[in-house]
Amino acid sequence: MRWDLIGSPVDGVDEALAVVDGFDRVLVTGLLRPDAQQVAALHALADAVSVTPLGRRVADAVAKVVAGSVSDDHLAALAAARSALLGAVHDGLLARFDEATGLVRPQWSAAAAGEAAGANLLAASRSWLSDLAVAGWRGIDHDLVTGSQQVVAATWAQPPLRRLAVLLDGFAAELRASSPGATLARVPVRRWADLWSRAMLLSQPGAAATAEVGAVSGRLLPLGVELHEHPTAVQAQIHAVLEPADGSPARLVRASVSAAKVDTIVGRGVWQLLRAHCSLLAALAEHRAVELVDMPATTGGDLLWDDDRARPGTAADPFATARVQLAGATPAPVEPLQRHPVRIAEPILIEGYAATAHDGGVTFTIGGHPFEVDVDRLPAAGPLTAALVASSTACLGLLRWDAGRWTLQPLAVEATVKRKTTAVHGGEWAGPATTPASVKAEAAAGDAVAVLRERAGRLLRA
């Protein structure tokens, strides 16, 4: 691993992000009557993509918006330009990571065109998103946000548009909770611009195309798990190495399982919501491989998990897997709409570092280069703590890039506990409880889950 390359800046990243930041500030006050500062930011966006295939279309869109003529097509062009800049940043950073690690990443192959169904719903979605851009985040109110309800409800009923429906639903919920925008003490400028741009692109005809789905067979070797928690949902995303049955080179894949929840279910309780996916969670907790037979998988490296196509395998220590397989495993190509720097999450194993704890945070110094450890991402539903990370000698984690720097998200560590080197994994609680304290905690969480399921069943019967 060339940590000197990782620690050095990538040319053009700061300049591209500055242009994106300028456009994002335009959306704060909206496009109804752009002032001189907004006009300058729009022209900077057009200049940044002027030599690309988007150049002429974005320049025309900026001219129309500045003249006071705003249409869905013009805003779609601006969203595309913004996304293209962030995609270029993503590609530059990922190329630097691949250079530092020696990985060779396959190129993305174009997917088939999306379904034509739901053209009226796509148009309605674009219309609402255009109204948001014109009003700006400071101009949102309950009437404007409520205008999304009918289109969201109708879009949910169209499976090819489900990704757009989820995005619009969540975006509208955030805006609704923040209305009226004029009274907001602080606007989440980058986040709302990200959501708006992605929704605008997903609402274009043909955007429903997804990664092609095939089938894979072989041995899955889990490395670690990210647990994404939300008051109403939880997702476990397992990062793993797949050894294909056909003898082709090992590759990096992801497998995700999700469940609905309520905000009172936390800690160990969230794992109980996911226990329907027994083979995957058991392999994670017991450090076992999983034998896959014709498991659906996308070209982007995501396994569409089906327990009927998986069976438990032999013991497989994640640190042993990382030491033997990780450096030579082929990474997955990145789907075009996923090209955003915040989505970079590359599995790595690091050893021989000096860990320093400071003000609730942890820094790893590797080859003279300091890297912040994102201990805020450590899940509450796992035994991994900041103190263990600070005392670790080896770390299996995800290298991320956010807020202008590389950070490390720990998935597992090797640390000295009672004079013995012990491996601690963030997904250890995915399996059944084994100690008296964990049995008691899981029983309490199980009672809450049982009560909520019974109440849900009663509501459905009613």
N, C-alpha and C positions, 0 to 999 in steps of 0.2 A: 504494500500500500504506500503510495507516494503522498505522504501527508503534506509535503511542501507544496504540491500541486493543489490539493484540496484547500489549503490555507491561503493561496494567492487569489487575487480578484480575477474575474472573468471579464474580458473586454466587452464593453457595450451594455453590460447589465445595468449599471447605475443610470446610464442615459435613457435606456428603454423604460425603466421603472419611473423615472422622473416624468416622462411623457404620459405614462399611464396615470400617475398621481394627478397630473394636471387635468386630464379628462375626468377623472373621478370627482374632482372638486367642482367640475361643471355640473354634474348631476346633483350636487347638494342643493343648489338654488334653482336648477331646472333650465330648460331651453326655451321658455316662453319669450323672454326678452334678454338674450345673451349680452352681457356687458363686455367691455374691452378685454378684460382679463380672460373671460370665457372664450371669446373669439380667438385670442392668441393661443389658448390651450387647444382649441379645435384645429387650428391651422398647424400646430406642432404635431398633432396626431396624424394629419394628412401628410405632412412632410416626412414623418417617420416611415410611412409605408409607400412613399411615392414611387419607388423603383420596384415595387412588387406588383403582382397581378391585381391587387386591390387598389392600387394607386389612383387610377382615374375615377373609379366609382366612389372612393372615399372623398376625393377632392370635390366632386360634384355634390356629394351629400353635405359637406361642410359649407359649400357656397349656398346651398338651399337653406340650411338651418340658420346661417347668419342672416339671410334675407328674410327670415321669418316664415319659411315654408317647410314645415316638418311633416314627413310622412313615415310610415312604417319602414319602407325600403331604405330611406336615409338613415334611420336609427339602426337598422340591421347592419348597414355598412360600417357605422361607427363602432358597433359592438364587435363586428368581425375584426376591425383594425386593432381594437384594444386586445382582443383575444389573441390575435396574431403576434403582437408584441410580447405578451406574457408567454406565448408558446415559444417564441425565439429565446426568451430568457430561460425557460425550462430546458430547451434543447442545448443551450450553451452550458448550463450547469451540469446537465446529465452527461454531456460529452466530456466535461472536465472530470466527473466522477469515473466514467469508463476509462479515461486515460490514466487516472491515478491507480485504478485497480487492475488494468489490463483486460477488462471485459470487452467482448465484441457483441454489441446489441443489434439484433436483426431490425431491418426497416419494416415499417408498417405497410401492409398491403391494403389497398382500398377495399372497403366493404361494399356490398350490393346496395342499390338505391333503396331508400325507405319506402314504406307503404304510402299510397296516395290517400288512404282513408283519413277522415277527420280534417279535411282542408278548411272547413268552416270553423272548427275549433282552434286550429292553428291561427287563423286570421283573427279570431276573437281574442286569443292570448296576446298576439302582437299588438292589438289595439289597446288593451289594458296596459301593457308594458310601455307603450308609447305615451299614454296619458301620464304614467308615473314619471317618465323622463322629462316631459314638458313641465309638470308641476314641480319636480325636484323633491328631494327628501325633506326639505323644510316646508314643502307645500302639501305634503300628504295629510289627509284627514280621513275620518271614518267612512264618509261617503265614497271617496275615491278607492279605498281599500276594499270596501264591501262590493264594489263593482266586479271583483274577481270571483265571487262565490259561485255564480251560475256556470261560468266557464270552467272553473276547477271541478265542480261536481260532474259536469258533462265529460270532461277530459279523463277523469278517473275511470269512466265506463269503457274507455277505449284502451285495450292492452298495449297496442303499439305506442301509445302516448303516455304510458304510465310514468316514465321517468320525468317527463315535463310536468305531469300532474302533481307528482310528489314535490318537485321543486317549487311550483307556483303556490301550492298549499302551504308549504313551510315559509316561503317568502312572505306571503300575505299575512300569515300569523305573526311574523316578526314586525311587519309594518303596522298591523292592527294594535299590537301591544305597545307600539311607540307613538301612536297618533294622539294628538296632532303633532306633526313634525316641527312646527314653529316653536314648541316649548321644550324640545329635546336639549338637554345640557350638552350632550355629545353624540355626534352622528357616527355610526360605524361605516365610514366612507368606503374603505376598500371592500369590506364584506358585501355591502349592499350593491356596490358596482359589480362585483363578481357574480352575485346571484342574478342581477338584472341582465348582464351580458350573456351569461350562460342560458338563461331562459329565452332571451331574444333569439339566440342561435338555434336552440332546440325547437323553437316554434316555426322554423323555416321548413318549407316543403322538402322532404327527403332526409331531414335530420334524424328521423327515427331509425335510420340504419345503425345497426350495432355490430360489434365484432362477430365474425363468423364463428359458429359453434360447431365443434367437432367432438371427438371422443378420444380419451386417453386411457391407457392401461399401464400399470407398473406399480412401483413402490413409492409411497409418499412418506417423506421424512420431515416431520414438523420441526421448525426452528423456534418459533415463539408466536405469541398472539397479541394483537392489539384489541383492547376492549373499548368500543365506542358507546358511551352512555348518553342518553337523552331522557328527559322526564317521561316520554311516551314510547321510547324504543331503546333496544340494546342490540349491538352487533358485535360478534367476535370474528375478527379477521385473522386467520392463521397464515403465516408466511412459512413456506416449506420448499424443500427440494424434491423434485420428481425424477425418479429413475425410470424412464420409459421401458416397457416390456420388450420393445423391438430392438433394444440395445443402442439406440441413439443417445447422444450426449445428455447428461442431466441438465435440468432447467429449473429456474425459479418460478414458482406458482403461488397463488393465493387461493384460499378457500374461506368463504364467509357464510355465517349463519346468523339469522336475526330473529327477533321476537318483539311483540308489543309489550309494553309495561306501563306501570304508573310510577309516579315519583316517590312513592313510599317504599318501593322495592329497591334496596341498595345493597352494597356489599355482596356477601355470599349468595343472597337471594337471586341476583340476576342470572347466575349460572343455572339455577333450577328452571328458569324460563327457556333455557337453550338445551336442556337435557334430552329433548326429542332427537337430537343429532348425536346419538350415543357413541357411534364409532369414532367420530372426529374428536369429541371432547375427551373420550377415554384415552385415545392416543396422545392427546395433548397432556393430560394429567399424569398418565402412566409412562410417558416417554417411550412410546411404541411407534413403530411404522404402521402404515395402513396400506393394504393391498387393494388397488383399484382395478376394476374391470369395466371398460367402456364408460368411464365417468365423463359426462359432458364438460367441455372446456372451451373457452373462447381463445381467439388468437392473441388477446391481450394478456393471457396468463392467469385468468380467473377460472377456477373450477366451480361449476354449478352443482353444488353438493347434493348427492342422493345417497342416503344411507344404504339403500338396497344394492348399490354398486361398490360397496366398501366392506372390507372385513379386517379384523385386527391382525397385525403382523408381529414380527419379532421386536425385541427391545431395540431402541434407537435413541441414544443420548444426543440431545441437540448440540451440545458443544463438540462431541465427536463428529457429528454430521458437518458442522460448520468448518472444523479444522481440515476435514478430508475433502468435502464436496463444494464448499461455498465458492472458493476461488475459481473453480473451473465450470461452475454451473452457468448456463446461458440465460441471461435476463430476458424478460418478455418485451416485445415492442410496445410502444405507447400509443393508445388510441388518440386520434387528433383532438377530440374535445376534452381529453384528460391532460392536455399539455398545459400545465400551470405549475409554477415553481412550488406552490404549497403542497402539491400532490406527490412530490418526490419523497420516497420512503424506501431506501435501498438497504437490504439486510447486509450487515457486516459483523465480523468478529474482530475485536481489538484486545491486545494483550501488551504487557510491558509498558503501561502508562503510569503516570503519577496522578492520583486522585486527590483533590483538595476541596474540602467543604467550606462554604462561605455564605453567610446571610440566607440560609435556607436553600442554597443552590449547591451544585457540584460542578467542578471543572476537571476535565481530563487533559493532562499535558502529554502529548505524544510526539516524540522527535523534536522537542522544543516548540511545538505548536499547541496552544491552548484551544480546547473545544468545550463549549458549554453542554452540559447534560440536562436535557429537558425533564427534570424530575416532576414537573407539573403534570406530565402525561402518565405518570405511574398510576395504574388503576387502583381504586379503593377495594375492588373485589379480587385482591391478590396479596401475597406476602411480601412482594418486592417493595422496599422502602428506600428513602433517600440515604438513610444511614448505612444500609447494606451496600448501596451503590458507591458511597464514599469510601467504604472499606474494601472494595472489590479489587481483584487482581486480573480478572478477565470479564469482558462484557460482550454479550450478544445482543445486538440492537439494530435500530433503523437509523440510517443517516438521513437527515432532513435539511431542508433549506427554508428559512423563514425569517422575515424581518432583517434581511440583508446579511445573514450569516448561516453557516452550517451548525447544526446542533445534532446531538445524539439522543435518541429515545431508547432507553434500556428495555429489553424484553426478558433478559435473564442475566445473572451475574454469578461468578465464582468468587466467594469471599471466605475469609477465615472466621469460623464460628466455633468457639470453644476449642481453639488450637487445631482445628481440622478444616481443611478446604472443603467447602460445601457449595453446591450449585443451588441457586434459588431462582425459580421461574415465575414470571407473572401469571401464568395460567395454571398454577398448581391447584387452585381451588375449583377448577373446572370439574374435577372428579368428586366422588363421594368423600365426605369428611372422615378423617382417620384418628383425630385426637379428641379427648373429651371436650375441650373448649370449642373446637370446630364443629363437633356434633351438636353441641348446645346452640351455637350461633346458627347453624343450618336449620335446626328444628324450628327456631323462632322465625327465620325467614320463610320456611316452608309453610308455617301456619298462615302467614300473611298472604302467600301465593294461593293457598287453598281457599281462603276466605274470598279473595278477589275472583277466583275462578268460579266459585259457587255463586257469587252475586252476578257475575257476567252471564252464567247459565240461566239464572232466574230471570234476568232481563230479556234474554233471547226467547225464553219460553213464554214470557208475557207478550 
